[in-house]
Amino acid sequence: MPPGGGYPPPGGGYAPYPPQGQGKETPWGKIIGIGCAALAVLAILVVVGCTVLVNRLSDSGGGTSGGGEDGGPVGVGEPAMSGGFEFTVTRVEDDVDTFGEPPFSSEPKGRYVVVSVEARNVGNEPEYFASTDARVIDTDGKEYSPDESASVLAEEGGTLFEEVNPGSTAEGKIPFDLPSSAVPEKVELSGWTSFEDPAVILISE
């Protein structure tokens, strides 16, 4: 047996030992190529996002935002503009203690204030309305978001998330869980992708 335990290959001679300490080379070219492709995709997404933002801002310049025709707050039953939507609060129910029927019911920690809303698309393209963007503000300036579990169980259905085409109207009830001592003063409503000031509707008596 030859020294080192090797056997000669056919034809004579000895097979060389593989070089020690050498592994597969790192494919830096492939890694750099993947990284460059990822950066290119990210750059495209940034450009597209900025373009959509600019278009949204320019398209929304024709409407009155923040309330009625003079831009101020309106009352229940009066239309208020924000972006591509005309909002009307048709009814406000206070001190509602439960929604649904057991075992599919929801109870507030304080009491429910339920705001019935109509959102009419007055723009030229589809707009999304999400009730999760709505806010009730009390007389102390505290803001309250909708109770989503109660929205699902609300009579006639809660307006959670809906695409509204031009000229169409979304309707629904938005319940808010307020402390028993809180006095609701106003509601703020806006479109899901709107960058305009919200429509302000006064609901205090």
C-alpha positions as CSV (number, residue, x, y, z in Angstrom):
1,M,0.0,0.0,0.0
2,P,1.5,3.4,-0.9
3,P,2.3,5.8,1.9
4,G,-0.7,7.7,3.2
5,G,-3.2,5.0,2.3
6,G,-3.8,6.0,-1.3
7,Y,-4.2,3.6,-4.2
8,P,-2.7,4.2,-7.6
9,P,-5.3,4.8,-10.4
10,P,-5.3,2.6,-13.4
11,G,-2.4,3.4,-15.7
12,G,0.1,4.0,-12.9
13,G,0.8,7.0,-10.8
14,Y,-0.9,8.3,-7.8
15,A,-4.1,10.5,-7.6
16,P,-3.3,13.9,-6.2
17,Y,-4.9,14.8,-2.9
18,P,-7.4,17.7,-3.1
19,P,-6.1,21.1,-2.0
20,Q,-6.6,21.7,1.7
21,G,-8.5,24.7,3.1
22,Q,-10.3,25.5,-0.2
23,G,-14.1,25.5,-0.5
24,K,-16.6,26.7,-2.9
25,E,-16.2,30.4,-3.9
26,T,-18.9,32.9,-2.8
27,P,-21.0,33.9,-5.8
28,W,-20.6,37.6,-5.2
29,G,-21.8,38.4,-8.7
30,K,-25.1,36.7,-8.1
31,I,-25.6,38.3,-4.7
32,I,-24.8,41.8,-6.1
33,G,-27.2,41.1,-9.0
34,I,-30.1,40.1,-6.7
35,G,-29.4,43.2,-4.5
36,C,-29.5,45.5,-7.4
37,A,-32.8,44.0,-8.7
38,A,-34.4,44.4,-5.3
39,L,-33.3,48.1,-5.1
40,A,-34.7,48.6,-8.6
41,V,-38.1,47.2,-7.6
42,L,-38.1,49.4,-4.4
43,A,-37.3,52.5,-6.5
44,I,-40.2,51.7,-8.8
45,L,-42.6,51.3,-5.9
46,V,-41.4,54.7,-4.4
47,V,-42.0,56.4,-7.8
48,V,-45.4,54.9,-8.2
49,G,-46.4,55.8,-4.6
50,C,-45.3,59.4,-5.1
51,T,-47.2,59.6,-8.4
52,V,-50.4,58.4,-6.7
53,L,-49.9,60.8,-3.9
54,V,-49.4,63.8,-6.2
55,N,-52.5,62.8,-8.3
56,R,-54.6,62.5,-5.2
57,L,-53.6,65.9,-4.0
58,S,-54.2,67.6,-7.3
59,D,-57.5,65.8,-7.9
60,S,-58.9,66.8,-4.5
61,G,-58.2,70.5,-5.0
62,G,-61.7,71.2,-6.5
63,G,-63.8,70.4,-3.5
64,T,-64.5,72.1,-0.2
65,S,-63.1,70.2,2.8
66,G,-63.7,70.4,6.5
67,G,-67.5,70.9,6.5
68,G,-70.2,72.8,4.7
69,E,-70.0,75.3,1.8
70,D,-68.1,77.8,4.0
71,G,-65.7,75.1,5.2
72,G,-67.1,75.2,8.7
73,P,-68.9,72.5,10.7
74,V,-72.5,71.5,9.9
75,G,-75.3,69.9,11.9
76,V,-77.1,66.6,11.7
77,G,-78.9,66.2,8.4
78,E,-76.6,68.7,6.6
79,P,-74.0,67.7,4.0
80,A,-70.3,68.2,4.6
81,M,-67.4,67.7,2.2
82,S,-64.1,66.0,2.6
83,G,-62.1,65.1,-0.5
84,G,-64.3,63.2,-2.9
85,F,-67.0,62.5,-0.4
86,E,-70.1,64.4,0.7
87,F,-71.0,63.1,4.2
88,T,-74.3,63.4,5.9
89,V,-75.0,62.3,9.5
90,T,-78.7,61.4,9.4
91,R,-79.2,60.3,13.0
92,V,-77.4,60.0,16.3
93,E,-78.5,57.5,19.0
94,D,-77.0,57.9,22.5
95,D,-76.9,55.6,25.4
96,V,-77.4,52.4,23.4
97,D,-76.5,49.5,25.8
98,T,-76.1,46.5,23.5
99,F,-76.0,45.2,19.9
100,G,-77.2,41.9,18.5
101,E,-78.7,39.0,20.2
102,P,-76.9,36.5,22.6
103,P,-74.6,34.8,22.1
104,F,-73.7,37.1,19.2
105,S,-74.0,40.4,21.0
106,S,-71.7,43.2,22.0
107,E,-71.9,45.3,25.1
108,P,-70.0,48.6,25.7
109,K,-67.6,49.4,28.5
110,G,-69.5,52.7,28.9
111,R,-72.4,53.3,26.5
112,Y,-72.7,53.2,22.7
113,V,-73.2,56.4,20.7
114,V,-74.4,55.3,17.3
115,V,-73.9,57.6,14.3
116,S,-75.8,56.9,11.1
117,V,-73.8,58.1,8.1
118,E,-74.3,58.5,4.3
119,A,-71.2,58.9,2.3
120,R,-71.8,60.0,-1.3
121,N,-69.0,59.9,-3.9
122,V,-69.1,63.3,-5.7
123,G,-65.7,62.8,-7.4
124,N,-64.8,61.2,-10.8
125,E,-63.3,58.0,-9.6
126,P,-64.0,55.2,-7.1
127,E,-63.2,56.1,-3.5
128,Y,-63.0,53.9,-0.4
129,F,-64.8,54.7,2.8
130,A,-63.7,53.0,6.0
131,S,-65.7,53.6,9.2
132,T,-62.5,53.0,11.2
133,D,-61.3,56.4,10.1
134,A,-64.3,58.1,11.8
135,R,-63.9,59.9,15.1
136,V,-66.2,61.2,17.8
137,I,-64.8,64.0,19.8
138,D,-66.3,65.0,23.2
139,T,-66.6,68.4,24.8
140,D,-63.2,67.8,26.6
141,G,-61.4,67.3,23.2
142,K,-61.0,63.5,23.7
143,E,-61.2,61.4,20.5
144,Y,-63.0,58.0,20.2
145,S,-62.6,55.5,17.4
146,P,-65.4,53.1,16.3
147,D,-66.1,49.9,18.1
148,E,-65.5,47.4,15.3
149,S,-67.1,44.4,17.0
150,A,-70.4,46.3,17.5
151,S,-70.2,47.6,13.9
152,V,-70.4,44.0,12.6
153,L,-73.5,43.4,14.7
154,A,-75.2,46.7,14.1
155,E,-78.7,46.6,12.5
156,E,-78.5,47.1,8.8
157,G,-74.8,46.4,9.0
158,G,-71.9,48.6,10.0
159,T,-70.1,50.4,7.3
160,L,-66.7,48.9,7.8
161,F,-64.9,49.2,4.5
162,E,-66.5,49.8,1.1
163,E,-65.6,51.0,-2.3
164,V,-68.0,53.7,-3.5
165,N,-68.3,54.5,-7.2
166,P,-68.9,58.1,-8.5
167,G,-72.5,59.1,-7.8
168,S,-73.1,56.2,-5.4
169,T,-73.7,56.3,-1.7
170,A,-72.6,54.1,1.2
171,E,-74.8,54.0,4.2
172,G,-74.3,52.5,7.6
173,K,-74.2,52.8,11.4
174,I,-71.0,53.5,13.2
175,P,-71.1,52.7,17.0
176,F,-68.6,54.4,19.4
177,D,-68.0,53.2,22.9
178,L,-67.9,56.3,25.1
179,P,-67.6,56.5,28.9
180,S,-70.8,57.2,30.7
181,S,-69.7,60.7,31.7
182,A,-68.4,61.8,28.2
183,V,-70.5,64.3,26.2
184,P,-70.1,63.9,22.4
185,E,-69.7,67.1,20.6
186,K,-68.8,66.4,17.0
187,V,-68.0,63.7,14.4
188,E,-65.1,63.8,12.0
189,L,-65.4,61.8,8.7
190,S,-63.1,61.4,5.7
191,G,-62.3,59.0,2.9
192,W,-59.9,56.1,3.5
193,T,-57.2,57.6,1.1
194,S,-58.0,61.2,1.5
195,F,-55.4,63.7,2.5
196,E,-58.0,66.5,3.0
197,D,-59.2,67.8,6.3
198,P,-62.1,65.7,7.6
199,A,-65.7,66.8,7.4
200,V,-66.9,68.0,10.8
201,I,-70.5,67.4,11.9
202,L,-71.8,68.8,15.2
203,I,-73.9,66.3,17.2
204,S,-74.2,68.0,20.6
205,E,-77.7,69.0,21.6
